[in-house]
Amino acid sequence: SSNGTRVVAGAVGEQVVFFGVVEALSDDALEVAVSDDLRMTLIGVSTLLVFVVLFVVSVPLAVSNARGGRSDRVGAFTLAGVLFLVVMTTWLLQAMHVPSLVDETANVFFAAIRSLGAGALAWLFYTALEPLARRYWPHMLITWSRVLRGQLGDGVVGQHVQVGVVVGLGWSLLGLLDRLIVDWLGWTPRPPLVPNGVLDALMGGRMALAGCLDSLVEAMYRGLCFLLLLTLLRRVTGRARLSAVVAVLLLAPMFTPYGAHSGTAWLVVGLGGVGLGVWMMTRYGLLSLITALTVTSIAGTFPMALGSGSPLGDQTLFVVLLLLGLGVYGFVAARRVSV
């Protein structure tokens, strides 16, 4: 057409299998698209840089701790086994299985290798950080160690899960607060960054469950990396509060691109969100952080709508019941704490 809009189609043999409408981008829309790509690039590069640095540092630490018998071997192998099962289950839910025995066996084989790699990476991080964290921040691993030992009904575990649920929802509210401040100031907000798993969450219950497991795996890796970073900073600085402040200053710029405007995001999403996470980590520990990261990931990935008759009603109900169930579990377990 005259405005540059095109209709495209694809076919297999004589059967049409795809239709699509491609619209030409205006100058403003193109500028927004370029800005979004830049924000995603900044997030990806900064995250990858931190991950690579922590990985390089963790390898000699893990080897030294394993040889010296200073690591929690049971906890490390339990964590690796859990990650293997979760990643493998996620693949089983997401994969397009085929009726060919050879092809399906090959798919299972490569999925198992990927799952083993995920478990090995978790073992590496945990073996590297656990002795140092037990030395500098012993309370951070108490409830996490109980979960690895299967003590899911422990009262303190329930308390820390409750804290994680509240903080995870609080992170989501910080994003809304950032947009409200931008609107109040009369500035033009940036469009929200759409997570990669949004469309997958709309493809039925199987894919929705796989998305939740993906959120859990990502939260575990982020939690372990954050604890390793905080522990290394404590070893370098020698002071708990100083290491916490440095961690906030290092991590805040990584989350600023998520905000609605560069003028407010650094304060609300960056310092506010990361500061809240550091406070929770130093006060309650790893279990609360992983819970909070899982909650905020699920809340941000699944599209939700509150209106009656909305096509997203099933998705909204699924997320609400899931998060409510997690909160109820924490409340019931927390009642077992003796006063």
Secondary structure, DSSP 4 states (H G I P E B T S, - for coil): -TTS-EEEEEEETTEEEEEEEEPPPPHHHHHHHHHHHHHHHHHHHHHHHHHHHHHHHHHHHHHHHHHHT-S-HHHHHHHHHHHHHHHHHHHHHHS---S-HHHHHHHHHHHHHHHHHHHHHHHHHHHHHHHHHHHH-GGGGHHHHHHHTT-TT-HHHHHHHHHHHHHHHHHHHHHHHHHHHHHHHT--PPPPPPPTTTTGGGS-HHHHHHHHHHHHHHHHHHHHHHHHHHHHHHHHH--HHHHHHHHHHHHHHHHGGGSS-HHHHIIIIIIIIHHHHHHHHHHT-HHHHHHHHHHHHHHHHS----STT-TTHHHHHHHHHHHHHHHHHHHHHHTTS--
